[in-house]
Every structure is written in structure tokens, then in C-alpha cells.
Amino acid sequence: MFNTQIEISTFIYILIFAGLLIVAFIQLINVWNKRDRNYYLNFCALLFSGIVYNLIEGLLPDHQFGIDILAQNILAFTVGLVVAFHYLFYLKKIYNLKFYEKISFASIGMAACMALIVLFILPYTVTKSLEVSRVFFLGFFFIVLLLMIIVVIKDQIKKIKEEKSAVLKIHYFIGIIGFLGLLSLPFNILVFGDNQVIEQSSFSVGFFFLTIDFFLYGLRKKELKKNIPIAELSARENEILKILLENPELKYAEISERLNISEKTLSTHLNKIYKKIGIRSKKEINEMSKSTRESIIS
């Protein structure tokens, strides 16, 4: 299409992503001075990465560009890895997906970069075989993601079962679908090769499900606030809860010092707060995603 390698389906996805980005950006402007603007900002960034992915993967490789095909393929796979990692980061941040607790997200990023170099760039540079290096690289990531999805599905299903709100059940379910969209990327390339229609379609579907959740954000905020009856708290209790939601990593000693009260007094306030809002401990607040905490206090 347009004398390039881009298929009509990929071009359509780019147009859809661009339209959604405009809508999301307008909403971002409307909430710029509000606390939950970070959610809209993160979603705009996700849509932009979706455009970049479809554009680069659709255009490259192309003999007409006058650039070495090997370099084009390395660039395409590097961009694909960056977009996939950003997509994974978004899922973890918005849906609070649980992976393996002993492995930090930074470690996952470093391992991904090393895998790109050792399993793709080096074999491809030496053998000049895209098929061989692609199998090594994508096979590794498919196995890793396959192991991760087991943990993700188990944790998300648990949340779905415990949640009473239909809107929040949908939110947790879309978290699973979003991760499956990521898992489909290495799988489809390994099975179908450079089939642009299948590869771009399966990955883009994951983005579109996340878009459904984006448009449900307002309803989700209302449901979350129903679950956390802030109106029942005193002014002091509201202040303490706000600190907990904004800074869940703070220790009780640090909170009491910030409020200039004793730890015993803080403990009394916390017992009342947890009883009123139905939260058993600070651990449950720590387990909330950042977007969930921002929704509650916005």
C-alpha cells in the first residue's frame, strides 16, 4: 500500500489508533489539573506506542529504503521489544498484575535487553539467518510469557471471584485479555512468520480491549469510591488515608512523624479507618494499583 510494505489492515489499525489517541488526548487536557491525569497520560502513551509498532513493523523490512536489510530487521525487532515492554509495564501499573514477586520489573527489562543481544542480534549478525535468530529470540520470550500468564490468570480470577461490582470484574478480565494479546505476539510470528495481517491484528486487539476499559474509567471510579466510603471518615482519618494512598511505601513510623502524632495514636486512627472502609491492613492498600489509588482520592 502506498508503494510500501504496509498492508491495508495495518493502515486501518494506524488510523484507529490515531483517532483514539486524539480522543484520549482531549480527555487528558480536560483532566490535566486533576490527580488522575496520570491514567490518561499513560493511556495516551500506550496508544502512541501502538501507532509506532504498527508503523515500523508494517514498513520494515523494505528493499526500497536503501538500508541494509539486516539493520532494518534489527531495528524492527528492537522497536517491537520496546513497545512490548511498555505494554507490559502499562498492564502491571494499571491492572496491578502479579508476576513472580522475587523478580523486579527492572530485572525483567535487563533480561529482555540481554535476550535481544544474545538471542537475536548476535546470531543474526553471524548466521545472517532471520529465521534461526527469530526462533531463538521469540521462543525464549514465548516460554517466559507462558509461565507468567499462569500466575497472572490465577491472580486475576481470584480478584474477579472476590469482586461484587460488574464494572470491576470487567476491568480484571480485560487485564487477562491484555496479557494474552502480548503473548500472541511471539506465538504468531513463530507460527505464521511475517504475516502482517495476523501479527498486527492479534496484538492490536489487545490494545482495543484496553481501550474499552479506558472508556469505562469513569464508572470504575464511582464503583471504587462506593467500596471506599470516604464520606464516613473524619477529617483526620481522611488525611491519614490520603497519605496511605499517595505513599503506600511509607512505614507507620514515617507517617506518624509526618503528622506529628505518636505511633499509638496513628494505630488508633488506622483501626478506625480500616473498620470503616473494609480494608484489613496496609498490605491491601499496597496491593492496589496506582491508578486505583488515584481514582479513590481524585
N, C-alpha and C positions, 0 to 999 in steps of 0.2 A: 504494500500500500504506500502511496506517495513515493514510489521508486525506492522503498526501504524494505527491511525485513519484517516490519510491524504488520501483524495480521489485523483484520478488521475487528475481531473480538477484543484484542489488546487495546486498540484505539478507542473502542467504546468504553472499556474499563477506565482508561485515562480520562475521558470526558466525564464519566460518572464521578470519579474521584475528585476531579476539578470542581464539579458542581457542588458536591458535598463539602468540599473544603471552603468554598465561598459561603455556604450556609453556616457552617461551623464558625468561620471567622467572624461573620456578622454577629452571631451569638456571643462570641468571645468579647467583641467590642462592647456589647450590651452589659456584660457582667465584669468588665475589666476592674472595677473598683470593689468587687465583692471577693470574699475569701475563696469561693470555689472556682475562680477563674483558672486555676491550675489544671482543673479537669478539662476545661475547654481547650486550653493551651496544649495539653498533652494529646488531645484527640486531633487537633489541627496538625500537630507534628506527625502523628501516625498517618493521617491521610496524605500528607506531603511525601512521606516515605513510600507510601503505596504508589503514588504517581511516579516517583523516581524508579522504583523497582520495575513497574510495567514498561516504562520508557527505555531504561537501559537493557533489560532482558529482551525487549522487543527489537531494539535496534542492533544489538551485538550478538554474534559477530557478523560483520558485513565487509566483503572484499572491496567494496566501492570506497570505503573510508581511507584507504591508503595507509592504514596502520596494520602492523603485524598481527595476524590472527591470534597468535599465542598471547600477545599483550592484551588484545581485546577480550579474550576468554578469561584471563586472569582478572581484568578489571570487572567483568560481568559477575564473576563468582565472588569477588571481594565486595562489590556493592550488594549482591544478594545476601551475603553473610551479615553485613552491617544492618541491612533492613530487617532480616530475620531476628537479629539480636535485639534491635529496637522494638520489634513487635513483641518479642518475649518479655522485654523489660516492661512494656505497657501492660501486658497481661498480668504480670506479677504485681505491678503497682496498683492497678485498678481493681483486679479481682482477688488480690492477695493469695495468689496460687502458691501452694506449698510444694516445694521440691524436696531435696534432701537437706535437712537442717544443718548438717556439718559442712556443707559446701556453700560458700558465699557466692553471691551473684558476680562479684568481681573475679572470682576464681573461674567461673563458667566463661566469662568473657576472655580471660587469658588463655584458657584451654581452647576456645574457639579460634583465636588468632594463631596459636601454635599448630592446631589441626590444619588450618588453611595453608600454612607454610610447609609443614612436614608431609601432609597427605595429599595436597593438591599442587601447590606451586613447584615444589622440588621434583616430584615425579613427572609433572607435565613438562617442566623445563628439560629434564633428562631424556625422557622417552618420546616427547612430542606427541604423546597419545592422550587425547582428551578423554576418551572412553575409560582408559585404565585409571587415570588420576581422579576422574569423576566418581568412579565406583569406590575407590579408597575413601575419598573425602565425604561423599554423601552417605555411603554405607555406615561410616562411623557416626555421623550425626543422626541418621535414622535410628540406629540402635540406642543412642543416648536419649533421644526424644521419646522413643518407645518405652524405655524404662521410666522416664519422667511422667509420661501420661498415666501410668498405672497409679502413681502417687496422687497426681492431680485429680483424676476421676474419683478416686476414693474419698479425697477430702471434700471435693465439690458436692458429691452425692450426699455426704454427711450433712453439709450445710443446707442442701435442698430439703432433706428429710426433717431437719430441726426448724426450718423457717416456715412461718404461717402465711406470710404475705406472698401472693401470686407474683407480684412485680419483682420481689427479691429472689424468688425461685427462678424466674426467667433470667435474672442477672447472673446467678450462679451457673445456670445451664449454658448460657452464652459463653461463659468463661471456658467451659469444656469445648464447645464448638470452635471457639477461637484458637484453642491449643491444637485441636485436630486439623485446623487449617494450616497451622505451622508444620505439623507432622506430615501433611500431604505433600509439602514442597519437595523434600528429598525423595520421598517414595515415588512420586510421579515422574521426576526426572530420571530416576534409576530404572523405572519400568518402561516409560514411554520415550525417553531420550529428549531431544529438543522439539517436543511437540508443544508449540507455544499456546495453542488453544486450551489444552488440558492443564498445562502447568500454570498459566496465568489465571485460568478460571477457578481452579480449586483453591489457590492461595487467596485470590480476590474475594471469594465467597466468605472466607473468614473475616475479612475486613468489613464486608457488608453486614454480617451478623453483629459485629461490634457497633456498627452504625445504628442498628435497631436499638441496641442498649443505650446508645448516646441520646436518642430521641425519647427514651423512657427515663432520662435522668431526673427530670422534674418530679415525676411520680415517685421515683425511688427516694428522692429527698424527703417527700412527705411521709412515706412509709417508715423511713429511718427515724424521723422525728416522732412518729407515733410510738415507736419502740423505745425511744429515749425521752420520756416526758419531762423535758427541761423545765416546763412551767411549774412543776411541783417542787422544784428546788428553791432554797433560799438564795439570796444574793451571794452569800459567801460560798455556798455549795456550788452555785453556778460558776463562780470564779475558779474554784478548785477543779471542777470538771473540765472547764475550758483549758486549763493548764495541762491536765492529763491528756486531753485530746490533741492539743497542739504539740506537746512534747512527751510522748509516751515513754521515751527512753530515760526520762528523769527519775532518779531514785526518790523515795519518800523524804529522805533527809534533805535533799536539794529543794524539794517542793516546800517543805516546812520553813527552810531558810529563806526562800524567795518570798513567802507570805509572812515571814517574821512571827511564826507561831511554833509551838512545841510539836514534836512528833506525836505525842499523845493526843493533843488537840486535833491534829491532822487526821489521826486514826479514827477519832470520833466522827469527824465530818465525813470521812470516806465510808464508814459503816452505814451512815445515813444515806449517802449518795447511792451506794451500791444497792441498798434495800429499795430505794425509791425507783431506780431506773432498771432494776432487774439484772444487774451485772454482778457476777460473783467476785471478781478480783481485777486487779490492774492488768493481769495477763490477758484477759478478754479484750481490753482496750488495745493492748499491744498487737493483738492478732487482727484487729480491724485494718482494712486498707486505708491508705492516706486519704483517698477520695471519700471514703465513708466517713471518716472523722471530720473532714472539711464540710461535708454535707450536713452533718448534725449541728455544727456550730455556725454555719453560714446564715 
